[in-house]
């Protein structure tokens, strides 16, 4: 398997698990809370899931760009 | 101002003035801290902290140069950098060296 693809597996799995966790948490907050509090508190897990997606995409781009040990060239 | 990490300046005779130093403590705002914490879960470069340290090094160097200029130095030799964590998410950078005057022959 391509080295880059191998490196991408764990970040993607970790990101998917955390995003699912935040989305489920958001769902519980929406179901259990009333009124405006459900949106005020619900924003937090949503924002964190977006941050998680962003860092995962950043990591995937880093891996695609190639971060192999360049020091071997010197 | 010439800045070198050697104890000499090639082709120049120097006269020691004094020890000079510069330091700073930097941190990032809580949003960046949280994003970088998430980045540690997937690995890779912590760009925000890297930028923070680059800014801190530049500012500490600027302060050291200002101290050397105040003493009338032409160069700083034997420059060394050091850093340490002050608290969670905050790092101190200190840079020091020997301010010298170049002797014109």
Backbone of each chain as nested JSON, in Angstrom:
{
  "chains": [
    {"id": "A", "residues": [
      {"number": 1, "name": "UNK", "atoms": {"N": [0.859, -1.2, 0.0], "CA": [0.0, 0.0, 0.0], "C": [0.888, 1.241, 0.0]}},
      {"number": 2, "name": "UNK", "atoms": {"N": [0.554, 2.216, -0.782], "CA": [1.302, 3.466, -0.854], "C": [1.533, 4.018, 0.563]}},
      {"number": 3, "name": "UNK", "atoms": {"N": [2.795, 4.483, 0.805], "CA": [3.149, 4.973, 2.147], "C": [2.257, 6.124, 2.596]}},
      {"number": 4, "name": "UNK", "atoms": {"N": [1.925, 6.998, 1.64], "CA": [1.079, 8.153, 1.977], "C": [-0.301, 7.704, 2.442]}},
      {"number": 5, "name": "UNK", "atoms": {"N": [-0.849, 6.688, 1.782], "CA": [-2.183, 6.213, 2.145], "C": [-2.14, 5.573, 3.538]}},
      {"number": 6, "name": "UNK", "atoms": {"N": [-1.054, 4.822, 3.806], "CA": [-0.915, 4.194, 5.137], "C": [-0.907, 5.254, 6.228]}},
      {"number": 7, "name": "UNK", "atoms": {"N": [-0.214, 6.377, 5.95], "CA": [-0.102, 7.439, 6.965], "C": [-1.428, 8.144, 7.187]}},
      {"number": 8, "name": "UNK", "atoms": {"N": [-2.302, 8.096, 6.18], "CA": [-3.573, 8.838, 6.274], "C": [-4.625, 8.072, 7.079]}},
      {"number": 9, "name": "UNK", "atoms": {"N": [-4.444, 6.758, 7.215], "CA": [-5.504, 5.932, 7.808], "C": [-5.838, 6.359, 9.235]}},
      {"number": 10, "name": "UNK", "atoms": {"N": [-4.824, 6.433, 10.089], "CA": [-5.074, 6.745, 11.504], "C": [-5.676, 8.143, 11.697]}},
      {"number": 11, "name": "UNK", "atoms": {"N": [-5.118, 9.2, 11.079], "CA": [-5.756, 10.519, 11.24], "C": [-7.219, 10.539, 10.824]}},
      {"number": 12, "name": "UNK", "atoms": {"N": [-7.532, 9.811, 9.746], "CA": [-8.929, 9.803, 9.274], "C": [-9.816, 9.07, 10.279]}},
      {"number": 13, "name": "UNK", "atoms": {"N": [-9.351, 7.94, 10.773], "CA": [-10.147, 7.171, 11.743], "C": [-10.392, 7.984, 13.007]}},
      {"number": 14, "name": "UNK", "atoms": {"N": [-9.319, 8.587, 13.531], "CA": [-9.434, 9.404, 14.758], "C": [-10.409, 10.562, 14.534]}},
      {"number": 15, "name": "UNK", "atoms": {"N": [-10.303, 11.209, 13.39], "CA": [-11.186, 12.362, 13.091], "C": [-12.637, 11.92, 12.987]}},
      {"number": 16, "name": "UNK", "atoms": {"N": [-12.869, 10.796, 12.299], "CA": [-14.249, 10.316, 12.13], "C": [-14.853, 9.994, 13.5]}},
      {"number": 17, "name": "UNK", "atoms": {"N": [-14.092, 9.308, 14.345], "CA": [-14.603, 8.944, 15.683], "C": [-14.957, 10.195, 16.482]}},
      {"number": 18, "name": "UNK", "atoms": {"N": [-14.058, 11.175, 16.47], "CA": [-14.296, 12.393, 17.267], "C": [-15.452, 13.218, 16.718]}},
      {"number": 19, "name": "UNK", "atoms": {"N": [-15.542, 13.315, 15.381], "CA": [-16.652, 14.079, 14.788], "C": [-17.98, 13.404, 15.128]}},
      {"number": 20, "name": "UNK", "atoms": {"N": [-18.006, 12.064, 15.046], "CA": [-19.236, 11.325, 15.396], "C": [-19.601, 11.57, 16.861]}},
      {"number": 21, "name": "UNK", "atoms": {"N": [-18.583, 11.561, 17.721], "CA": [-18.808, 11.808, 19.149], "C": [-19.42, 13.171, 19.369]}},
      {"number": 22, "name": "UNK", "atoms": {"N": [-18.862, 14.206, 18.704], "CA": [-19.376, 15.569, 18.884], "C": [-20.789, 15.71, 18.31]}},
      {"number": 23, "name": "UNK", "atoms": {"N": [-21.03, 15.053, 17.177], "CA": [-22.359, 15.15, 16.55], "C": [-23.409, 14.473, 17.453]}},
      {"number": 24, "name": "UNK", "atoms": {"N": [-23.074, 13.307, 18.013], "CA": [-24.004, 12.609, 18.916], "C": [-24.241, 13.46, 20.173]}},
      {"number": 25, "name": "UNK", "atoms": {"N": [-23.177, 14.068, 20.682], "CA": [-23.281, 14.933, 21.864], "C": [-24.186, 16.12, 21.563]}},
      {"number": 26, "name": "UNK", "atoms": {"N": [-23.997, 16.686, 20.359], "CA": [-24.852, 17.792, 19.906], "C": [-26.322, 17.334, 19.846]}},
      {"number": 27, "name": "UNK", "atoms": {"N": [-26.524, 16.122, 19.327], "CA": [-27.878, 15.56, 19.242], "C": [-28.533, 15.431, 20.617]}},
      {"number": 28, "name": "UNK", "atoms": {"N": [-27.747, 14.935, 21.592], "CA": [-28.278, 14.784, 22.958], "C": [-28.655, 16.143, 23.541]}},
      {"number": 29, "name": "UNK", "atoms": {"N": [-27.791, 17.132, 23.302], "CA": [-28.06, 18.472, 23.844], "C": [-29.349, 19.034, 23.242]}},
      {"number": 30, "name": "UNK", "atoms": {"N": [-29.51, 18.867, 21.942], "CA": [-30.707, 19.376, 21.262], "C": [-31.961, 18.677, 21.803]}},
      {"number": 31, "name": "UNK", "atoms": {"N": [-31.847, 17.355, 22.064], "CA": [-33.013, 16.578, 22.51], "C": [-33.377, 16.861, 23.971]}},
      {"number": 32, "name": "UNK", "atoms": {"N": [-32.354, 17.081, 24.803], "CA": [-32.599, 17.186, 26.246], "C": [-32.843, 18.614, 26.737]}},
      {"number": 33, "name": "UNK", "atoms": {"N": [-32.269, 19.591, 26.038], "CA": [-32.394, 20.976, 26.52], "C": [-33.58, 21.674, 25.863]}},
      {"number": 34, "name": "UNK", "atoms": {"N": [-34.026, 22.735, 26.528], "CA": [-35.145, 23.508, 25.986], "C": [-34.716, 24.911, 25.616]}},
      {"number": 35, "name": "UNK", "atoms": {"N": [-35.482, 25.49, 24.702], "CA": [-35.338, 26.922, 24.402], "C": [-34.013, 27.27, 23.763]}},
      {"number": 36, "name": "UNK", "atoms": {"N": [-33.533, 28.452, 24.142], "CA": [-32.341, 28.999, 23.504], "C": [-31.058, 28.286, 23.974]}},
      {"number": 37, "name": "UNK", "atoms": {"N": [-31.109, 27.621, 25.132], "CA": [-29.912, 26.957, 25.667], "C": [-29.424, 25.843, 24.749]}},
      {"number": 38, "name": "UNK", "atoms": {"N": [-30.375, 25.193, 24.046], "CA": [-29.965, 24.077, 23.196], "C": [-29.066, 24.576, 22.058]}},
      {"number": 39, "name": "UNK", "atoms": {"N": [-29.31, 25.809, 21.619], "CA": [-28.468, 26.347, 20.533], "C": [-27.164, 26.91, 21.067]}},
      {"number": 40, "name": "UNK", "atoms": {"N": [-27.264, 27.609, 22.23], "CA": [-26.049, 28.206, 22.806], "C": [-25.039, 27.105, 23.154]}},
      {"number": 41, "name": "UNK", "atoms": {"N": [-25.51, 26.045, 23.826], "CA": [-24.594, 24.963, 24.221], "C": [-24.308, 24.017, 23.06]}},
      {"number": 42, "name": "UNK", "atoms": {"N": [-25.24, 23.915, 22.135], "CA": [-25.054, 23.019, 21.0], "C": [-23.989, 23.5, 20.029]}},
      {"number": 43, "name": "UNK", "atoms": {"N": [-23.79, 24.815, 20.008], "CA": [-22.777, 25.405, 19.109], "C": [-21.386, 24.849, 19.414]}},
      {"number": 44, "name": "UNK", "atoms": {"N": [-21.135, 24.587, 20.709], "CA": [-19.768, 24.206, 21.112], "C": [-19.337, 22.878, 20.471]}},
      {"number": 45, "name": "UNK", "atoms": {"N": [-20.086, 21.787, 20.634], "CA": [-19.644, 20.535, 19.99], "C": [-19.62, 20.644, 18.469]}},
      {"number": 46, "name": "UNK", "atoms": {"N": [-20.51, 21.43, 17.897], "CA": [-20.498, 21.626, 16.434], "C": [-19.204, 22.312, 16.001]}},
      {"number": 47, "name": "UNK", "atoms": {"N": [-18.842, 23.367, 16.736], "CA": [-17.607, 24.111, 16.41], "C": [-16.389, 23.196, 16.557]}},
      {"number": 48, "name": "UNK", "atoms": {"N": [-16.378, 22.379, 17.618], "CA": [-15.237, 21.473, 17.829], "C": [-15.151, 20.428, 16.725]}},
      {"number": 49, "name": "UNK", "atoms": {"N": [-16.303, 19.966, 16.242], "CA": [-16.27, 18.973, 15.16], "C": [-15.733, 19.615, 13.883]}},
      {"number": 50, "name": "UNK", "atoms": {"N": [-16.078, 20.877, 13.64], "CA": [-15.547, 21.578, 12.458], "C": [-14.032, 21.762, 12.574]}},
      {"number": 51, "name": "UNK", "atoms": {"N": [-13.576, 22.084, 13.787], "CA": [-12.125, 22.227, 14.015], "C": [-11.432, 20.897, 13.738]}},
      {"number": 52, "name": "UNK", "atoms": {"N": [-12.051, 19.802, 14.162], "CA": [-11.474, 18.467, 13.951], "C": [-11.376, 18.153, 12.462]}},
      {"number": 53, "name": "UNK", "atoms": {"N": [-12.413, 18.492, 11.715], "CA": [-12.405, 18.263, 10.263], "C": [-11.282, 19.083, 9.622]}},
      {"number": 54, "name": "UNK", "atoms": {"N": [-11.165, 20.328, 10.05], "CA": [-10.14, 21.224, 9.496], "C": [-8.731, 20.681, 9.737]}},
      {"number": 55, "name": "UNK", "atoms": {"N": [-8.45, 20.228, 10.967], "CA": [-7.085, 19.74, 11.245], "C": [-6.821, 18.433, 10.503]}},
      {"number": 56, "name": "UNK", "atoms": {"N": [-7.889, 17.622, 10.3], "CA": [-7.714, 16.383, 9.554], "C": [-7.358, 16.688, 8.102]}},
      {"number": 57, "name": "UNK", "atoms": {"N": [-8.044, 17.636, 7.506], "CA": [-7.754, 18.033, 6.122], "C": [-6.342, 18.611, 6.018]}},
      {"number": 58, "name": "UNK", "atoms": {"N": [-5.967, 19.395, 7.029], "CA": [-4.608, 19.982, 7.064], "C": [-3.565, 18.867, 7.109]}},
      {"number": 59, "name": "UNK", "atoms": {"N": [-3.815, 17.846, 7.912], "CA": [-2.876, 16.741, 8.054], "C": [-2.784, 15.943, 6.749]}},
      {"number": 60, "name": "UNK", "atoms": {"N": [-3.923, 15.715, 6.116], "CA": [-3.925, 14.971, 4.858], "C": [-3.134, 15.724, 3.791]}},
      {"number": 61, "name": "UNK", "atoms": {"N": [-3.297, 17.044, 3.754], "CA": [-2.531, 17.844, 2.785], "C": [-1.033, 17.798, 3.068]}},
      {"number": 62, "name": "UNK", "atoms": {"N": [-0.678, 17.783, 4.352], "CA": [0.742, 17.677, 4.73], "C": [1.316, 16.357, 4.249]}},
      {"number": 63, "name": "UNK", "atoms": {"N": [0.54, 15.267, 4.431], "CA": [1.009, 13.936, 4.037], "C": [1.159, 13.87, 2.517]}},
      {"number": 64, "name": "UNK", "atoms": {"N": [0.197, 14.45, 1.802], "CA": [0.245, 14.416, 0.324], "C": [1.449, 15.202, -0.197]}},
      {"number": 65, "name": "UNK", "atoms": {"N": [1.76, 16.326, 0.506], "CA": [2.898, 17.152, 0.068], "C": [4.211, 16.411, 0.231]}},
      {"number": 66, "name": "UNK", "atoms": {"N": [4.226, 15.418, 1.159], "CA": [5.424, 14.622, 1.371], "C": [6.277, 15.191, 2.47]}},
      {"number": 67, "name": "UNK", "atoms": {"N": [6.38, 14.473, 3.609], "CA": [7.169, 14.959, 4.738], "C": [8.279, 13.959, 5.042]}},
      {"number": 68, "name": "UNK", "atoms": {"N": [8.688, 13.21, 3.983], "CA": [9.715, 12.201, 4.2], "C": [11.007, 12.866, 4.65]}},
      {"number": 69, "name": "UNK", "atoms": {"N": [11.838, 12.113, 5.248], "CA": [13.077, 12.61, 5.82], "C": [13.977, 13.203, 4.75]}},
      {"number": 70, "name": "UNK", "atoms": {"N": [13.937, 14.513, 4.571], "CA": [14.739, 15.166, 3.55], "C": [16.212, 15.202, 3.908]}},
      {"number": 71, "name": "UNK", "atoms": {"N": [16.505, 14.942, 5.161], "CA": [17.898, 15.062, 5.606], "C": [18.796, 14.056, 4.912]}},
      {"number": 72, "name": "UNK", "atoms": {"N": [18.189, 13.024, 4.335], "CA": [18.982, 12.009, 3.647], "C": [19.613, 12.555, 2.369]}},
      {"number": 73, "name": "UNK", "atoms": {"N": [19.101, 13.712, 1.917], "CA": [19.656, 14.312, 0.708], "C": [20.977, 15.023, 0.974]}},
      {"number": 74, "name": "UNK", "atoms": {"N": [21.317, 15.265, 2.249], "CA": [22.499, 16.081, 2.572], "C": [23.693, 15.22, 2.961]}}
    ]},
    {"id": "B", "residues": [
      {"number": 1, "name": "UNK", "atoms": {"N": [24.282, 45.796, 12.043], "CA": [24.708, 44.95, 13.176], "C": [24.955, 43.533, 12.642]}},
      {"number": 2, "name": "UNK", "atoms": {"N": [26.179, 43.06, 12.865], "CA": [26.517, 41.684, 12.436], "C": [26.168, 40.74, 13.583]}},
      {"number": 3, "name": "UNK", "atoms": {"N": [25.471, 39.666, 13.246], "CA": [25.111, 38.671, 14.261], "C": [25.711, 37.333, 13.843]}},
      {"number": 4, "name": "UNK", "atoms": {"N": [26.528, 36.739, 14.709], "CA": [27.129, 35.435, 14.393], "C": [27.1, 34.542, 15.629]}},
      {"number": 5, "name": "UNK", "atoms": {"N": [27.116, 33.231, 15.399], "CA": [27.176, 32.303, 16.525], "C": [28.588, 31.744, 16.735]}},
      {"number": 6, "name": "UNK", "atoms": {"N": [29.555, 32.342, 16.036], "CA": [30.947, 31.95, 16.262], "C": [31.576, 32.931, 17.248]}},
      {"number": 7, "name": "UNK", "atoms": {"N": [32.772, 32.62, 17.731], "CA": [33.426, 33.542, 18.673], "C": [34.415, 34.464, 17.956]}},
      {"number": 8, "name": "UNK", "atoms": {"N": [34.234, 34.587, 16.637], "CA": [35.073, 35.501, 15.89], "C": [34.262, 35.989, 14.688]}},
      {"number": 9, "name": "UNK", "atoms": {"N": [34.794, 37.061, 14.076], "CA": [34.217, 37.535, 12.813], "C": [35.344, 37.479, 11.799]}},
      {"number": 10, "name": "UNK", "atoms": {"N": [35.133, 36.707, 10.749], "CA": [36.192, 36.472, 9.765], "C": [36.786, 37.78, 9.258]}},
      {"number": 11, "name": "UNK", "atoms": {"N": [38.123, 37.884, 9.348], "CA": [38.83, 39.022, 8.776], "C": [38.731, 40.303, 9.585]}},
      {"number": 12, "name": "UNK", "atoms": {"N": [38.181, 40.203, 10.792], "CA": [38.014, 41.412, 11.6], "C": [38.637, 41.223, 12.983]}},
      {"number": 13, "name": "UNK", "atoms": {"N": [39.176, 42.325, 13.503], "CA": [39.649, 42.306, 14.893], "C": [38.561, 42.935, 15.752]}},
      {"number": 14, "name": "UNK", "atoms": {"N": [38.301, 42.294, 16.883], "CA": [37.175, 42.775, 17.7], "C": [37.606, 43.096, 19.122]}},
      {"number": 15, "name": "UNK", "atoms": {"N": [36.796, 43.986, 19.74], "CA": [37.027, 44.356, 21.138], "C": [35.734, 44.099, 21.899]}},
      {"number": 16, "name": "UNK", "atoms": {"N": [35.84, 43.329, 22.964], "CA": [34.645, 42.952, 23.724], "C": [34.06, 44.146, 24.469]}},
      {"number": 17, "name": "UNK", "atoms": {"N": [32.734, 44.233, 24.452], "CA": [32.049, 45.292, 25.213], "C": [31.342, 44.675, 26.41]}},
      {"number": 18, "name": "UNK", "atoms": {"N": [30.338, 43.855, 26.141], "CA": [29.568, 43.304, 27.257], "C": [28.646, 42.184, 26.798]}},
      {"number": 19, "name": "UNK", "atoms": {"N": [28.073, 41.466, 27.765], "CA": [27.018, 40.478, 27.492], "C": [25.737, 41.244, 27.166]}},
      {"number": 20, "name": "UNK", "atoms": {"N": [25.056, 40.815, 26.135], "CA": [23.744, 41.404, 25.818], "C": [22.739, 40.279, 25.702]}},
      {"number": 21, "name": "UNK", "atoms": {"N": [21.481, 40.601, 25.984], "CA": [20.449, 39.569, 25.939], "C": [19.104, 40.171, 25.583]}},
      {"number": 22, "name": "UNK", "atoms": {"N": [18.246, 39.308, 25.123], "CA": [16.873, 39.709, 24.835], "C": [15.984, 38.518, 25.153]}},
      {"number": 23, "name": "UNK", "atoms": {"N": [14.778, 38.795, 25.619], "CA": [13.879, 37.687, 25.932], "C": [12.434, 38.101, 25.716]}},
      {"number": 24, "name": "UNK", "atoms": {"N": [11.587, 37.114, 25.585], "CA": [10.151, 37.353, 25.461], "C": [9.405, 36.085, 25.851]}},
      {"number": 25, "name": "UNK", "atoms": {"N": [8.157, 36.254, 26.243], "CA": [7.288, 35.111, 26.532], "C": [6.049, 35.256, 25.652]}},
      {"number": 26, "name": "UNK", "atoms": {"N": [5.767, 34.218, 24.879], "CA": [4.644, 34.263, 23.947], "C": [3.657, 33.142, 24.204]}},
      {"number": 27, "name": "UNK", "atoms": {"N": [2.41, 33.393, 23.836], "CA": [1.41, 32.322, 23.83], "C": [0.431, 32.598, 22.692]}},
      {"number": 28, "name": "UNK", "atoms": {"N": [-0.414, 31.639, 22.407], "CA": [-1.441, 31.798, 21.386], "C": [-2.806, 31.857, 22.074]}},
      {"number": 29, "name": "UNK", "atoms": {"N": [-3.8, 32.404, 21.394], "CA": [-5.12, 32.493, 22.021], "C": [-5.764, 31.107, 22.127]}},
      {"number": 30, "name": "UNK", "atoms": {"N": [-6.802, 31.011, 22.956], "CA": [-7.382, 29.714, 23.302], "C": [-7.91, 28.961, 22.084]}},
      {"number": 31, "name": "UNK", "atoms": {"N": [-8.386, 29.683, 21.07], "CA": [-8.87, 29.019, 19.858], "C": [-7.757, 28.226, 19.182]}},
      {"number": 32, "name": "UNK", "atoms": {"N": [-6.591, 28.862, 19.05], "CA": [-5.439, 28.177, 18.444], "C": [-4.966, 27.03, 19.334]}},
      {"number": 33, "name": "UNK", "atoms": {"N": [-5.005, 27.23, 20.643], "CA": [-4.589, 26.178, 21.579], "C": [-5.454, 24.933, 21.383]}},
      {"number": 34, "name": "UNK", "atoms": {"N": [-6.773, 25.129, 21.279], "CA": [-7.686, 23.999, 21.118], "C": [-7.442, 23.318, 19.77]}},
      {"number": 35, "name": "UNK", "atoms": {"N": [-7.282, 24.124, 18.706], "CA": [-7.04, 23.553, 17.371], "C": [-5.741, 22.756, 17.352]}},
      {"number": 36, "name": "UNK", "atoms": {"N": [-4.699, 23.282, 17.983], "CA": [-3.412, 22.567, 18.009], "C": [-3.491, 21.306, 18.872]}},
      {"number": 37, "name": "UNK", "atoms": {"N": [-4.327, 21.328, 19.915], "CA": [-4.529, 20.114, 20.722], "C": [-5.149, 19.018, 19.864]}},
      {"number": 38, "name": "UNK", "atoms": {"N": [-6.111, 19.421, 19.02], "CA": [-6.727, 18.443, 18.121], "C": [-5.707, 17.953, 17.09]}},
      {"number": 39, "name": "UNK", "atoms": {"N": [-4.804, 18.848, 16.675], "CA": [-3.792, 18.46, 15.695], "C": [-2.867, 17.388, 16.248]}},
      {"number": 40, "name": "UNK", "atoms": {"N": [-2.64, 17.392, 17.565], "CA": [-1.767, 16.356, 18.148], "C": [-2.411, 14.97, 18.04]}},
      {"number": 41, "name": "UNK", "atoms": {"N": [-3.742, 14.93, 17.878], "CA": [-4.413, 13.63, 17.73], "C": [-4.125, 12.999, 16.37]}},
      {"number": 42, "name": "UNK", "atoms": {"N": [-3.91, 13.835, 15.355], "CA": [-3.658, 13.297, 14.007], "C": [-2.191, 13.389, 13.614]}},
      {"number": 43, "name": "UNK", "atoms": {"N": [-1.409, 14.139, 14.4], "CA": [0.014, 14.243, 14.111], "C": [0.335, 15.34, 13.11]}},
      {"number": 44, "name": "UNK", "atoms": {"N": [1.625, 15.568, 12.884], "CA": [2.049, 16.56, 11.907], "C": [2.538, 17.835, 12.572]}},
      {"number": 45, "name": "UNK", "atoms": {"N": [2.847, 18.832, 11.748], "CA": [3.425, 20.072, 12.255], "C": [2.367, 20.942, 12.945]}},
      {"number": 46, "name": "UNK", "atoms": {"N": [2.739, 21.499, 14.081], "CA": [1.856, 22.431, 14.792], "C": [2.199, 23.83, 14.297]}},
      {"number": 47, "name": "UNK", "atoms": {"N": [1.59, 24.219, 13.194], "CA": [1.968, 25.455, 12.493], "C": [1.807, 26.692, 13.369]}},
      {"number": 48, "name": "UNK", "atoms": {"N": [0.729, 26.757, 14.125], "CA": [0.487, 27.96, 14.957], "C": [1.572, 28.126, 16.007]}},
      {"number": 49, "name": "UNK", "atoms": {"N": [1.95, 27.014, 16.647], "CA": [3.008, 27.095, 17.66], "C": [4.356, 27.385, 17.004]}},
      {"number": 50, "name": "UNK", "atoms": {"N": [4.558, 26.858, 15.785], "CA": [5.787, 27.126, 15.049], "C": [5.901, 28.625, 14.75]}},
      {"number": 51, "name": "UNK", "atoms": {"N": [4.784, 29.202, 14.292], "CA": [4.748, 30.661, 14.022], "C": [5.014, 31.44, 15.297]}},
      {"number": 52, "name": "UNK", "atoms": {"N": [4.393, 30.995, 16.384], "CA": [4.547, 31.676, 17.674], "C": [6.023, 31.707, 18.08]}},
      {"number": 53, "name": "UNK", "atoms": {"N": [6.703, 30.568, 17.945], "CA": [8.114, 30.495, 18.339], "C": [8.984, 31.341, 17.413]}},
      {"number": 54, "name": "UNK", "atoms": {"N": [8.646, 31.361, 16.107], "CA": [9.408, 32.196, 15.166], "C": [9.279, 33.671, 15.538]}},
      {"number": 55, "name": "UNK", "atoms": {"N": [8.048, 34.085, 15.868], "CA": [7.806, 35.479, 16.28], "C": [8.569, 35.793, 17.565]}},
      {"number": 56, "name": "UNK", "atoms": {"N": [8.551, 34.839, 18.494], "CA": [9.223, 35.046, 19.781], "C": [10.73, 35.181, 19.573]}},
      {"number": 57, "name": "UNK", "atoms": {"N": [11.308, 34.341, 18.719], "CA": [12.744, 34.416, 18.448], "C": [13.095, 35.749, 17.809]}},
      {"number": 58, "name": "UNK", "atoms": {"N": [12.262, 36.191, 16.864], "CA": [12.527, 37.469, 16.179], "C": [12.474, 38.63, 17.169]}},
      {"number": 59, "name": "UNK", "atoms": {"N": [11.494, 38.622, 18.062], "CA": [11.35, 39.717, 19.025], "C": [12.497, 39.713, 20.039]}},
      {"number": 60, "name": "UNK", "atoms": {"N": [12.868, 38.536, 20.513], "CA": [13.976, 38.44, 21.472], "C": [15.271, 38.931, 20.831]}},
      {"number": 61, "name": "UNK", "atoms": {"N": [15.488, 38.578, 19.558], "CA": [16.691, 39.012, 18.84], "C": [16.69, 40.533, 18.687]}},
      {"number": 62, "name": "UNK", "atoms": {"N": [15.53, 41.081, 18.355], "CA": [15.408, 42.542, 18.195], "C": [15.769, 43.254, 19.495]}},
      {"number": 63, "name": "UNK", "atoms": {"N": [15.333, 42.708, 20.627], "CA": [15.637, 43.328, 21.925], "C": [17.123, 43.238, 22.261]}},
      {"number": 64, "name": "UNK", "atoms": {"N": [17.731, 42.106, 21.917], "CA": [19.162, 41.941, 22.163], "C": [19.949, 42.941, 21.31]}},
      {"number": 65, "name": "UNK", "atoms": {"N": [19.556, 43.09, 20.051], "CA": [20.237, 44.025, 19.144], "C": [20.085, 45.454, 19.662]}},
      {"number": 66, "name": "UNK", "atoms": {"N": [18.902, 45.788, 20.177], "CA": [18.661, 47.137, 20.722], "C": [19.601, 47.407, 21.894]}},
      {"number": 67, "name": "UNK", "atoms": {"N": [19.788, 46.406, 22.752], "CA": [20.7, 46.556, 23.903], "C": [22.133, 46.754, 23.409]}},
      {"number": 68, "name": "UNK", "atoms": {"N": [22.523, 45.998, 22.377], "CA": [23.873, 46.108, 21.838], "C": [24.095, 47.476, 21.191]}},
      {"number": 69, "name": "UNK", "atoms": {"N": [23.094, 47.952, 20.474], "CA": [23.208, 49.278, 19.82], "C": [23.331, 50.374, 20.873]}},
      {"number": 70, "name": "UNK", "atoms": {"N": [22.631, 50.203, 21.986], "CA": [22.698, 51.181, 23.084], "C": [24.115, 51.254, 23.662]}},
      {"number": 71, "name": "UNK", "atoms": {"N": [24.829, 50.118, 23.607], "CA": [26.202, 50.078, 24.117], "C": [27.219, 50.508, 23.063]}},
      {"number": 72, "name": "UNK", "atoms": {"N": [26.757, 50.78, 21.86], "CA": [27.647, 51.211, 20.79], "C": [28.375, 50.07, 20.095]}},
      {"number": 73, "name": "UNK", "atoms": {"N": [27.794, 48.89, 20.116], "CA": [28.442, 47.723, 19.505], "C": [28.241, 47.712, 17.993]}},
      {"number": 74, "name": "UNK", "atoms": {"N": [29.187, 47.051, 17.308], "CA": [29.067, 46.88, 15.86], "C": [28.572, 45.48, 15.507]}},
      {"number": 75, "name": "UNK", "atoms": {"N": [28.767, 44.543, 16.449], "CA": [28.392, 43.164, 16.163], "C": [28.119, 42.419, 17.467]}},
      {"number": 76, "name": "UNK", "atoms": {"N": [27.469, 41.278, 17.333], "CA": [27.256, 40.403, 18.494], "C": [27.767, 39.033, 18.098]}},
      {"number": 77, "name": "UNK", "atoms": {"N": [28.685, 38.495, 18.917], "CA": [29.238, 37.173, 18.618], "C": [28.749, 36.165, 19.656]}},
      {"number": 78, "name": "UNK", "atoms": {"N": [29.022, 34.893, 19.384], "CA": [28.66, 33.814, 20.321], "C": [27.174, 33.818, 20.695]}},
      {"number": 79, "name": "UNK", "atoms": {"N": [26.335, 34.039, 19.712], "CA": [24.894, 34.099, 19.986], "C": [24.356, 32.699, 20.265]}},
      {"number": 80, "name": "UNK", "atoms": {"N": [23.547, 32.607, 21.308], "CA": [22.895, 31.343, 21.656], "C": [21.419, 31.603, 21.942]}},
      {"number": 81, "name": "UNK", "atoms": {"N": [20.592, 30.64, 21.544], "CA": [19.156, 30.718, 21.817], "C": [18.778, 29.64, 22.831]}},
      {"number": 82, "name": "UNK", "atoms": {"N": [17.799, 29.96, 23.68], "CA": [17.275, 28.963, 24.613], "C": [15.778, 29.22, 24.779]}},
      {"number": 83, "name": "UNK", "atoms": {"N": [15.046, 28.155, 25.042], "CA": [13.609, 28.339, 25.276], "C": [13.14, 27.4, 26.375]}},
      {"number": 84, "name": "UNK", "atoms": {"N": [12.057, 27.791, 27.025], "CA": [11.484, 26.93, 28.065], "C": [10.003, 27.243, 28.192]}},
      {"number": 85, "name": "UNK", "atoms": {"N": [9.269, 26.282, 28.736], "CA": [7.834, 26.481, 28.954], "C": [7.638, 27.201, 30.286]}},
      {"number": 86, "name": "UNK", "atoms": {"N": [6.849, 28.276, 30.265], "CA": [6.585, 29.051, 31.476], "C": [5.311, 28.54, 32.146]}},
      {"number": 87, "name": "UNK", "atoms": {"N": [4.314, 28.299, 31.313], "CA": [3.068, 27.727, 31.8], "C": [2.442, 26.989, 30.614]}},
      {"number": 88, "name": "UNK", "atoms": {"N": [1.311, 26.349, 30.815], "CA": [0.647, 25.63, 29.727], "C": [0.402, 26.591, 28.572]}},
      {"number": 89, "name": "UNK", "atoms": {"N": [0.977, 26.273, 27.407], "CA": [0.723, 27.071, 26.213], "C": [1.528, 28.354, 26.089]}},
      {"number": 90, "name": "UNK", "atoms": {"N": [2.478, 28.589, 27.011], "CA": [3.307, 29.797, 26.933], "C": [4.77, 29.41, 27.009]}},
      {"number": 91, "name": "UNK", "atoms": {"N": [5.571, 29.988, 26.107], "CA": [6.994, 29.655, 26.073], "C": [7.833, 30.92, 26.134]}},
      {"number": 92, "name": "UNK", "atoms": {"N": [8.964, 30.82, 26.859], "CA": [9.917, 31.942, 26.929], "C": [11.058, 31.636, 25.971]}},
      {"number": 93, "name": "UNK", "atoms": {"N": [11.465, 32.646, 25.208], "CA": [12.663, 32.52, 24.373], "C": [13.659, 33.554, 24.867]}},
      {"number": 94, "name": "UNK", "atoms": {"N": [14.877, 33.094, 25.115], "CA": [15.934, 34.018, 25.515], "C": [17.097, 33.86, 24.539]}},
      {"number": 95, "name": "UNK", "atoms": {"N": [17.676, 34.978, 24.136], "CA": [18.831, 34.953, 23.238], "C": [19.912, 35.833, 23.871]}},
      {"number": 96, "name": "UNK", "atoms": {"N": [21.13, 35.335, 23.85], "CA": [22.229, 36.115, 24.461], "C": [23.498, 35.965, 23.628]}},
      {"number": 97, "name": "UNK", "atoms": {"N": [24.375, 36.959, 23.805], "CA": [25.628, 36.931, 23.067], "C": [26.568, 37.984, 23.635]}},
      {"number": 98, "name": "UNK", "atoms": {"N": [27.707, 38.131, 22.977], "CA": [28.701, 39.11, 23.424], "C": [28.752, 40.258, 22.43]}},
      {"number": 99, "name": "UNK", "atoms": {"N": [28.451, 41.46, 22.917], "CA": [28.507, 42.643, 22.063], "C": [29.968, 43.043, 21.891]}},
      {"number": 100, "name": "UNK", "atoms": {"N": [30.352, 43.318, 20.653], "CA": [31.755, 43.669, 20.372], "C": [31.825, 44.879, 19.453]}},
      {"number": 101, "name": "UNK", "atoms": {"N": [32.991, 45.536, 19.497], "CA": [33.26, 46.647, 18.581], "C": [34.3, 46.146, 17.589]}},
      {"number": 102, "name": "UNK", "atoms": {"N": [34.106, 46.467, 16.323], "CA": [35.077, 46.066, 15.305], "C": [36.172, 47.127, 15.268]}},
      {"number": 103, "name": "UNK", "atoms": {"N": [37.417, 46.664, 15.364], "CA": [38.541, 47.597, 15.375], "C": [39.021, 47.786, 13.935]}},
      {"number": 104, "name": "UNK", "atoms": {"N": [38.944, 49.025, 13.465], "CA": [39.387, 49.325, 12.099], "C": [40.902, 49.453, 12.087]}},
      {"number": 105, "name": "UNK", "atoms": {"N": [41.528, 48.694, 11.183], "CA": [43.0, 48.728, 11.129], "C": [43.479, 49.829, 10.208]}}
    ]}
  ]
}
